[in-house]
C-alpha cells in the first residue's frame, strides 16, 4: 500500500468525530507475497488455508451471536 520513500504521511479528519488509525510497515519482504482479503502469505496454499481459517472464525462468531459486554468489548476467538 505504501510506496517506498521517506515522505510524510498526513491523515486528516473532515468531520468532527474521533477516529483511530492503525498503520503498520516493514522492510520489503525478500519473497513473493500472496495477498488475500484479510491476510498476506508466502504461498498460495498458505493463503488459502488462512482465508479458510478466517471464514471458519467468522462462522463461529455469527453462530455465537452478539457477545459484546457492557463495556463494549468483544471476546477473542482462537
Biopython code that builds the backbone (N, CA, C, O; Angstrom):
import numpy as np
from Bio.PDB.StructureBuilder import StructureBuilder

atoms = [
    (1, "UNK", "N", (0.806, -1.187, 0.000)),
    (1, "UNK", "CA", (0.000, 0.000, 0.000)),
    (1, "UNK", "C", (0.852, 1.256, 0.000)),
    (1, "UNK", "O", (0.476, 2.272, -0.583)),
    (2, "UNK", "N", (1.987, 1.181, 0.648)),
    (2, "UNK", "CA", (2.840, 2.356, 0.729)),
    (2, "UNK", "C", (3.919, 2.279, -0.335)),
    (2, "UNK", "O", (4.460, 1.210, -0.618)),
    (3, "UNK", "N", (4.216, 3.402, -0.905)),
    (3, "UNK", "CA", (5.335, 3.472, -1.825)),
    (3, "UNK", "C", (6.613, 3.602, -1.018)),
    (3, "UNK", "O", (6.603, 4.104, 0.106)),
    (4, "UNK", "N", (7.715, 3.146, -1.599)),
    (4, "UNK", "CA", (8.990, 3.320, -0.915)),
    (4, "UNK", "C", (9.334, 4.796, -0.889)),
    (4, "UNK", "O", (9.096, 5.517, -1.858)),
    (5, "UNK", "N", (9.885, 5.233, 0.203)),
    (5, "UNK", "CA", (10.273, 6.631, 0.322)),
    (5, "UNK", "C", (10.265, 7.060, 1.773)),
    (5, "UNK", "O", (9.990, 6.269, 2.674)),
    (6, "UNK", "N", (10.569, 8.311, 1.976)),
    (6, "UNK", "CA", (10.623, 8.847, 3.326)),
    (6, "UNK", "C", (9.719, 10.058, 3.482)),
    (6, "UNK", "O", (9.907, 10.856, 4.400)),
    (7, "UNK", "N", (8.734, 10.205, 2.591)),
    (7, "UNK", "CA", (7.853, 11.361, 2.686)),
    (7, "UNK", "C", (6.868, 11.185, 3.836)),
    (7, "UNK", "O", (6.610, 10.073, 4.297)),
    (8, "UNK", "N", (6.339, 12.286, 4.274)),
    (8, "UNK", "CA", (5.431, 12.319, 5.404)),
    (8, "UNK", "C", (4.062, 11.782, 4.996)),
    (8, "UNK", "O", (3.598, 12.028, 3.883)),
    (9, "UNK", "N", (3.428, 11.059, 5.891)),
    (9, "UNK", "CA", (2.072, 10.562, 5.682)),
    (9, "UNK", "C", (1.141, 11.436, 6.508)),
    (9, "UNK", "O", (1.261, 11.491, 7.732)),
    (10, "UNK", "N", (0.215, 12.119, 5.847)),
    (10, "UNK", "CA", (-0.674, 13.046, 6.539)),
    (10, "UNK", "C", (-2.084, 12.469, 6.526)),
    (10, "UNK", "O", (-2.616, 12.125, 5.470)),
    (11, "UNK", "N", (-2.681, 12.367, 7.707)),
    (11, "UNK", "CA", (-4.055, 11.893, 7.844)),
    (11, "UNK", "C", (-4.901, 13.054, 8.348)),
    (11, "UNK", "O", (-4.520, 13.737, 9.298)),
    (12, "UNK", "N", (-6.045, 13.278, 7.715)),
    (12, "UNK", "CA", (-6.933, 14.348, 8.160)),
    (12, "UNK", "C", (-8.325, 13.792, 8.376)),
    (12, "UNK", "O", (-8.728, 12.821, 7.735)),
    (13, "UNK", "N", (-9.047, 14.407, 9.274)),
    (13, "UNK", "CA", (-10.413, 14.039, 9.572)),
    (13, "UNK", "C", (-11.290, 15.213, 9.171)),
    (13, "UNK", "O", (-11.139, 16.311, 9.708)),
    (14, "UNK", "N", (-12.199, 14.996, 8.238)),
    (14, "UNK", "CA", (-13.011, 16.092, 7.737)),
    (14, "UNK", "C", (-14.308, 16.265, 8.523)),
    (14, "UNK", "O", (-15.123, 17.128, 8.197)),
    (15, "UNK", "N", (-14.495, 15.460, 9.541)),
    (15, "UNK", "CA", (-15.693, 15.577, 10.365)),
    (15, "UNK", "C", (-15.286, 15.884, 11.789)),
    (15, "UNK", "O", (-14.104, 15.867, 12.130)),
    (16, "UNK", "N", (-16.260, 16.161, 12.599)),
    (16, "UNK", "CA", (-15.993, 16.479, 13.999)),
    (16, "UNK", "C", (-16.108, 15.220, 14.854)),
    (16, "UNK", "O", (-16.614, 15.269, 15.975)),
    (17, "UNK", "N", (-15.640, 14.103, 14.327)),
    (17, "UNK", "CA", (-15.712, 12.833, 15.034)),
    (17, "UNK", "C", (-14.308, 12.323, 15.295)),
    (17, "UNK", "O", (-13.385, 12.606, 14.532)),
    (18, "UNK", "N", (-14.149, 11.576, 16.366)),
    (18, "UNK", "CA", (-12.834, 10.996, 16.630)),
    (18, "UNK", "C", (-12.619, 9.797, 15.711)),
    (18, "UNK", "O", (-13.573, 9.190, 15.224)),
    (19, "UNK", "N", (-11.376, 9.474, 15.489)),
    (19, "UNK", "CA", (-11.029, 8.347, 14.628)),
    (19, "UNK", "C", (-9.763, 7.703, 15.163)),
    (19, "UNK", "O", (-8.956, 8.350, 15.830)),
    (20, "UNK", "N", (-9.597, 6.423, 14.864)),
    (20, "UNK", "CA", (-8.394, 5.706, 15.265)),
    (20, "UNK", "C", (-7.807, 5.051, 14.012)),
    (20, "UNK", "O", (-8.520, 4.418, 13.234)),
    (21, "UNK", "N", (-6.510, 5.214, 13.836)),
    (21, "UNK", "CA", (-5.820, 4.614, 12.710)),
    (21, "UNK", "C", (-4.746, 3.678, 13.227)),
    (21, "UNK", "O", (-4.030, 4.004, 14.174)),
    (22, "UNK", "N", (-4.637, 2.531, 12.612)),
    (22, "UNK", "CA", (-3.565, 1.593, 12.924)),
    (22, "UNK", "C", (-2.801, 1.367, 11.632)),
    (22, "UNK", "O", (-3.350, 0.845, 10.661)),
    (23, "UNK", "N", (-1.551, 1.756, 11.621)),
    (23, "UNK", "CA", (-0.711, 1.611, 10.437)),
    (23, "UNK", "C", (0.457, 0.702, 10.762)),
    (23, "UNK", "O", (1.034, 0.774, 11.847)),
    (24, "UNK", "N", (0.791, -0.133, 9.833)),
    (24, "UNK", "CA", (1.946, -0.996, 10.012)),
    (24, "UNK", "C", (2.834, -0.936, 8.785)),
    (24, "UNK", "O", (2.350, -0.789, 7.662)),
    (25, "UNK", "N", (4.096, -1.049, 8.997)),
    (25, "UNK", "CA", (5.020, -1.076, 7.872)),
    (25, "UNK", "C", (6.222, -1.928, 8.250)),
    (25, "UNK", "O", (6.460, -2.210, 9.424)),
    (26, "UNK", "N", (6.968, -2.329, 7.237)),
    (26, "UNK", "CA", (8.130, -3.178, 7.473)),
    (26, "UNK", "C", (9.069, -3.052, 6.283)),
    (26, "UNK", "O", (8.740, -2.437, 5.268)),
    (27, "UNK", "N", (10.234, -3.643, 6.430)),
    (27, "UNK", "CA", (11.159, -3.663, 5.299)),
    (27, "UNK", "C", (10.564, -4.555, 4.210)),
    (27, "UNK", "O", (9.790, -5.459, 4.527)),
    (28, "UNK", "N", (10.895, -4.334, 2.951)),
    (28, "UNK", "CA", (10.364, -5.178, 1.880)),
    (28, "UNK", "C", (10.710, -6.649, 2.114)),
    (28, "UNK", "O", (11.829, -6.983, 2.505)),
    (29, "UNK", "N", (9.751, -7.502, 1.872)),
    (29, "UNK", "CA", (9.930, -8.939, 2.056)),
    (29, "UNK", "C", (10.738, -9.498, 0.883)),
    (29, "UNK", "O", (10.495, -9.107, -0.259)),
    (30, "UNK", "N", (11.687, -10.396, 1.128)),
    (30, "UNK", "CA", (12.526, -10.903, 0.047)),
    (30, "UNK", "C", (11.859, -11.958, -0.832)),
    (30, "UNK", "O", (12.459, -12.402, -1.811)),
    (31, "UNK", "N", (10.632, -12.370, -0.507)),
    (31, "UNK", "CA", (9.938, -13.411, -1.267)),
    (31, "UNK", "C", (8.636, -12.864, -1.850)),
    (31, "UNK", "O", (8.125, -11.834, -1.410)),
    (32, "UNK", "N", (8.117, -13.568, -2.841)),
    (32, "UNK", "CA", (6.829, -13.191, -3.406)),
    (32, "UNK", "C", (5.750, -13.353, -2.339)),
    (32, "UNK", "O", (5.755, -14.321, -1.578)),
    (33, "UNK", "N", (4.827, -12.396, -2.291)),
    (33, "UNK", "CA", (3.758, -12.452, -1.309)),
    (33, "UNK", "C", (2.421, -12.685, -2.002)),
    (33, "UNK", "O", (2.177, -12.178, -3.097)),
    (34, "UNK", "N", (1.571, -13.450, -1.355)),
    (34, "UNK", "CA", (0.234, -13.743, -1.850)),
    (34, "UNK", "C", (-0.750, -12.988, -0.962)),
    (34, "UNK", "O", (-0.843, -13.248, 0.238)),
    (35, "UNK", "N", (-1.478, -12.056, -1.560)),
    (35, "UNK", "CA", (-2.345, -11.161, -0.809)),
    (35, "UNK", "C", (-3.785, -11.645, -0.838)),
    (35, "UNK", "O", (-4.333, -11.919, -1.906)),
    (36, "UNK", "N", (-4.391, -11.748, 0.330)),
    (36, "UNK", "CA", (-5.796, -12.099, 0.445)),
    (36, "UNK", "C", (-6.593, -10.891, 0.887)),
    (36, "UNK", "O", (-6.066, -9.782, 0.978)),
    (37, "UNK", "N", (-7.874, -11.115, 1.163)),
    (37, "UNK", "CA", (-8.714, -10.023, 1.640)),
    (37, "UNK", "C", (-8.305, -9.572, 3.035)),
    (37, "UNK", "O", (-8.410, -8.392, 3.368)),
    (38, "UNK", "N", (-7.832, -10.527, 3.860)),
    (38, "UNK", "CA", (-7.543, -10.221, 5.256)),
    (38, "UNK", "C", (-6.146, -10.644, 5.688)),
    (38, "UNK", "O", (-5.782, -10.458, 6.849)),
    (39, "UNK", "N", (-5.364, -11.203, 4.789)),
    (39, "UNK", "CA", (-4.072, -11.724, 5.212)),
    (39, "UNK", "C", (-3.077, -11.745, 4.060)),
    (39, "UNK", "O", (-3.442, -11.602, 2.893)),
    (40, "UNK", "N", (-1.821, -11.925, 4.417)),
    (40, "UNK", "CA", (-0.721, -12.000, 3.460)),
    (40, "UNK", "C", (0.090, -13.245, 3.799)),
    (40, "UNK", "O", (0.393, -13.493, 4.966)),
    (41, "UNK", "N", (0.440, -14.030, 2.778)),
    (41, "UNK", "CA", (1.188, -15.261, 2.997)),
    (41, "UNK", "C", (2.280, -15.411, 1.952)),
    (41, "UNK", "O", (2.345, -14.647, 0.989)),
    (42, "UNK", "N", (3.138, -16.406, 2.154)),
    (42, "UNK", "CA", (4.260, -16.622, 1.242)),
    (42, "UNK", "C", (3.999, -17.723, 0.232)),
    (42, "UNK", "O", (4.879, -18.042, -0.567)),
    (43, "UNK", "N", (2.807, -18.315, 0.247)),
    (43, "UNK", "CA", (2.453, -19.293, -0.778)),
    (43, "UNK", "C", (0.948, -19.259, -0.993)),
    (43, "UNK", "O", (0.194, -18.840, -0.114)),
    (44, "UNK", "N", (0.518, -19.702, -2.166)),
    (44, "UNK", "CA", (-0.912, -19.750, -2.464)),
    (44, "UNK", "C", (-1.621, -20.712, -1.512)),
    (44, "UNK", "O", (-2.743, -20.442, -1.082)),
    (45, "UNK", "N", (-0.979, -21.828, -1.181)),
    (45, "UNK", "CA", (-1.583, -22.810, -0.271)),
    (45, "UNK", "C", (-1.769, -22.228, 1.128)),
    (45, "UNK", "O", (-2.807, -22.439, 1.755)),
    (46, "UNK", "N", (-0.769, -21.497, 1.618)),
    (46, "UNK", "CA", (-0.870, -20.881, 2.942)),
    (46, "UNK", "C", (-1.954, -19.801, 2.946)),
    (46, "UNK", "O", (-2.684, -19.656, 3.927)),
    (47, "UNK", "N", (-2.058, -19.049, 1.859)),
    (47, "UNK", "CA", (-3.100, -18.034, 1.756)),
    (47, "UNK", "C", (-4.470, -18.687, 1.803)),
    (47, "UNK", "O", (-5.352, -18.224, 2.526)),
    (48, "UNK", "N", (-4.660, -19.757, 1.040)),
    (48, "UNK", "CA", (-5.937, -20.463, 1.021)),
    (48, "UNK", "C", (-6.290, -20.976, 2.419)),
    (48, "UNK", "O", (-7.427, -20.827, 2.866)),
    (49, "UNK", "N", (-5.324, -21.576, 3.103)),
    (49, "UNK", "CA", (-5.569, -22.087, 4.456)),
    (49, "UNK", "C", (-5.927, -20.949, 5.409)),
    (49, "UNK", "O", (-6.834, -21.088, 6.230)),
    (50, "UNK", "N", (-5.227, -19.840, 5.304)),
    (50, "UNK", "CA", (-5.506, -18.686, 6.153)),
    (50, "UNK", "C", (-6.889, -18.108, 5.907)),
    (50, "UNK", "O", (-7.607, -17.784, 6.852)),
    (51, "UNK", "N", (-7.265, -17.978, 4.642)),
    (51, "UNK", "CA", (-8.590, -17.458, 4.309)),
    (51, "UNK", "C", (-9.682, -18.399, 4.804)),
    (51, "UNK", "O", (-10.730, -17.949, 5.268)),
    (52, "UNK", "N", (-9.439, -19.718, 4.705)),
    (52, "UNK", "CA", (-10.409, -20.694, 5.209)),
    (52, "UNK", "C", (-10.553, -20.576, 6.725)),
    (52, "UNK", "O", (-11.658, -20.686, 7.256)),
    (53, "UNK", "N", (-9.440, -20.352, 7.419)),
    (53, "UNK", "CA", (-9.491, -20.209, 8.882)),
    (53, "UNK", "C", (-10.264, -18.958, 9.276)),
    (53, "UNK", "O", (-11.044, -18.980, 10.229)),
    (54, "UNK", "N", (-10.053, -17.876, 8.551)),
    (54, "UNK", "CA", (-10.785, -16.639, 8.827)),
    (54, "UNK", "C", (-12.283, -16.865, 8.613)),
    (54, "UNK", "O", (-13.098, -16.403, 9.412)),
    (55, "UNK", "N", (-12.650, -17.570, 7.543)),
    (55, "UNK", "CA", (-14.064, -17.860, 7.279)),
    (55, "UNK", "C", (-14.654, -18.720, 8.389)),
    (55, "UNK", "O", (-15.794, -18.502, 8.798)),
    (56, "UNK", "N", (-13.889, -19.698, 8.884)),
    (56, "UNK", "CA", (-14.371, -20.555, 9.974)),
    (56, "UNK", "C", (-14.584, -19.741, 11.249)),
    (56, "UNK", "O", (-15.579, -19.935, 11.948)),
    (57, "UNK", "N", (-13.657, -18.834, 11.556)),
    (57, "UNK", "CA", (-13.816, -17.970, 12.728)),
    (57, "UNK", "C", (-15.045, -17.075, 12.584)),
    (57, "UNK", "O", (-15.760, -16.835, 13.557)),
    (58, "UNK", "N", (-15.285, -16.590, 11.386)),
    (58, "UNK", "CA", (-16.464, -15.759, 11.140)),
    (58, "UNK", "C", (-17.738, -16.557, 11.400)),
    (58, "UNK", "O", (-18.661, -16.055, 12.041)),
    (59, "UNK", "N", (-17.795, -17.779, 10.913)),
    (59, "UNK", "CA", (-18.969, -18.620, 11.157)),
    (59, "UNK", "C", (-19.176, -18.849, 12.656)),
    (59, "UNK", "O", (-20.310, -18.818, 13.134)),
    (60, "UNK", "N", (-18.094, -19.079, 13.394)),
    (60, "UNK", "CA", (-18.179, -19.283, 14.845)),
    (60, "UNK", "C", (-18.733, -18.044, 15.529)),
    (60, "UNK", "O", (-19.584, -18.147, 16.413)),
    (61, "UNK", "N", (-18.255, -16.877, 15.125)),
    (61, "UNK", "CA", (-18.718, -15.633, 15.736)),
    (61, "UNK", "C", (-20.189, -15.380, 15.426)),
    (61, "UNK", "O", (-20.942, -14.970, 16.310)),
    (62, "UNK", "N", (-20.607, -15.614, 14.196)),
    (62, "UNK", "CA", (-22.003, -15.400, 13.823)),
    (62, "UNK", "C", (-22.903, -16.359, 14.603)),
    (62, "UNK", "O", (-23.962, -15.963, 15.091)),
    (63, "UNK", "N", (-22.482, -17.616, 14.720)),
    (63, "UNK", "CA", (-23.274, -18.608, 15.452)),
    (63, "UNK", "C", (-23.398, -18.264, 16.932)),
    (63, "UNK", "O", (-24.412, -18.580, 17.553)),
    (64, "UNK", "N", (-22.392, -17.627, 17.500)),
    (64, "UNK", "CA", (-22.406, -17.263, 18.920)),
    (64, "UNK", "C", (-23.311, -16.072, 19.199)),
    (64, "UNK", "O", (-23.702, -15.856, 20.346)),
    (65, "UNK", "N", (-23.649, -15.302, 18.182)),
    (65, "UNK", "CA", (-24.499, -14.135, 18.377)),
    (65, "UNK", "C", (-23.733, -12.959, 18.951)),
    (65, "UNK", "O", (-22.504, -12.970, 19.030)),
    (66, "UNK", "N", (-24.481, -11.950, 19.349)),
    (66, "UNK", "CA", (-23.882, -10.734, 19.891)),
    (66, "UNK", "C", (-23.391, -11.006, 21.303)),
    (66, "UNK", "O", (-24.191, -11.213, 22.216)),
    (67, "UNK", "N", (-22.080, -11.006, 21.481)),
    (67, "UNK", "CA", (-21.489, -11.317, 22.790)),
    (67, "UNK", "C", (-20.752, -10.124, 23.380)),
    (67, "UNK", "O", (-19.894, -10.289, 24.247)),
    (68, "UNK", "N", (-21.083, -8.920, 22.911)),
    (68, "UNK", "CA", (-20.441, -7.735, 23.471)),
    (68, "UNK", "C", (-20.761, -7.620, 24.954)),
    (68, "UNK", "O", (-21.860, -7.959, 25.394)),
    (69, "UNK", "N", (-19.807, -7.149, 25.700)),
    (69, "UNK", "CA", (-20.012, -6.951, 27.132)),
    (69, "UNK", "C", (-20.540, -5.547, 27.378)),
    (69, "UNK", "O", (-20.643, -4.746, 26.449)),
    (70, "UNK", "N", (-20.872, -5.251, 28.618)),
    (70, "UNK", "CA", (-21.358, -3.929, 28.972)),
    (70, "UNK", "C", (-20.372, -2.829, 28.653)),
    (70, "UNK", "O", (-20.765, -1.695, 28.381)),
    (71, "UNK", "N", (-19.093, -3.157, 28.686)),
    (71, "UNK", "CA", (-18.067, -2.146, 28.382)),
    (71, "UNK", "C", (-17.812, -2.021, 26.886)),
    (71, "UNK", "O", (-17.041, -1.165, 26.454)),
    (72, "UNK", "N", (-18.467, -2.883, 26.085)),
    (72, "UNK", "CA", (-18.309, -2.805, 24.635)),
    (72, "UNK", "C", (-17.242, -3.710, 24.068)),
    (72, "UNK", "O", (-17.022, -3.719, 22.856)),
    (73, "UNK", "N", (-16.566, -4.479, 24.922)),
    (73, "UNK", "CA", (-15.531, -5.370, 24.406)),
    (73, "UNK", "C", (-16.166, -6.608, 23.790)),
    (73, "UNK", "O", (-17.280, -6.999, 24.138)),
    (74, "UNK", "N", (-15.437, -7.205, 22.879)),
    (74, "UNK", "CA", (-15.904, -8.408, 22.191)),
    (74, "UNK", "C", (-14.890, -9.507, 22.458)),
    (74, "UNK", "O", (-13.686, -9.264, 22.385)),
    (75, "UNK", "N", (-15.357, -10.719, 22.769)),
    (75, "UNK", "CA", (-14.420, -11.806, 23.055)),
    (75, "UNK", "C", (-13.569, -12.160, 21.834)),
    (75, "UNK", "O", (-13.982, -11.963, 20.691)),
    (76, "UNK", "N", (-12.387, -12.679, 22.102)),
    (76, "UNK", "CA", (-11.470, -13.088, 21.044)),
    (76, "UNK", "C", (-11.620, -14.576, 20.826)),
    (76, "UNK", "O", (-11.631, -15.348, 21.784)),
    (77, "UNK", "N", (-11.734, -14.986, 19.578)),
    (77, "UNK", "CA", (-11.816, -16.397, 19.233)),
    (77, "UNK", "C", (-10.460, -16.860, 18.750)),
    (77, "UNK", "O", (-9.801, -16.152, 17.988)),
    (78, "UNK", "N", (-10.039, -18.012, 19.169)),
    (78, "UNK", "CA", (-8.745, -18.567, 18.747)),
    (78, "UNK", "C", (-8.944, -19.885, 18.064)),
    (78, "UNK", "O", (-7.974, -20.510, 17.636)),
]
sb = StructureBuilder()
sb.init_structure("model")
sb.init_model(0)
sb.init_chain("A")
sb.init_seg("    ")
for serial, (resi, resn, name, xyz) in enumerate(atoms, 1):
    if name == "N":
        sb.init_residue(resn, " ", resi, " ")
    sb.init_atom(name, np.array(xyz, "f"), 0.0, 1.0, " ", f" {name:<3s}", serial, name[0])
structure = sb.get_structure()
